[in-house]
Amino acid sequence: MGTPPATHRATDRSTSAPPGSAGAPPAATSAATSAAPAEEPAEPGTAPPAGPGLKRRVARRLIPLGISAAGLLVGLGLWQWAGQRDPVLFATPGRSLSALATITEDGTLPSALLSSGRLLVVGLALAIVAGVGFGLLLSRARLLRSSTDWLLFALQSVPIVALAPLILSAFGFGLPAKTLVVFLTAVFPIAVNTAEGAHRVPATLLEVARTFRSSEWRIWKDVLLPHTVPYAMTGVRQGIAMAFVGTLAAEFFLNASGVGGLLLAASTRFDSATVLGLTLLVSVLAVALMGVGRAVEGYFARWREVKS
């Protein structure tokens, strides 16, 4: 018939090309695939290698701990140097811990801790109940909020020590007077934070609740309380610290009892070892209480980040 078209000849040449030429990509692909080493399966029970994200998280936790430990060692070193330089004014850490051990063995420190702890718990519990309740009430009663908002901040700025003589003359030296001091130092941050959290409830949630004809009780139960609890827990965390300060102030200025009474008695005797030992104990207790408050806040505010 005639010579076949050029396209047919090109097709025949491409199909008959040798295996190593460019016209045979499947063979080259299979050869490259067979040449690549196969990944060995991980043995059962072995953990996968740690990635860079895990290393960064571990570093973020260990670096602050290292800095804190270094600062603590530097502080202890300066304390030891000051105690050796002036042993009358500054007792060394060893003497301070020995003084704490002495008042622990004779039962003085445990009874003082029990007295201070009872005062702290009673005053803080009353402050939580009153602060959270009044804060929620402020969120729903606009007239009450606008008329008492300034008074709340004004009372919060008044030093409780200035009110000690009035409290003493009205309630005496007993537990009610000291409980009132602890209550007044802790209630204001709790009430302010609770009122702020309830005031920040999204208006759309309240409108939806009213659209579905929710009662006032259901609005409080389903809208206000769930949104307010994290803010209230932030106020409780601040109230724990303020209640601890109020406990020591009440024991200092109203009735020399508890840990505050031990500090006052040691100061009058110029017993620097006991004073510094009790000061160290108070610092450790404050850190522990703040840790408890932060844990409570983190539990009730898991949906938001709690920054240090």
Disulfide bonds with the S-S distance in Angstrom:
none
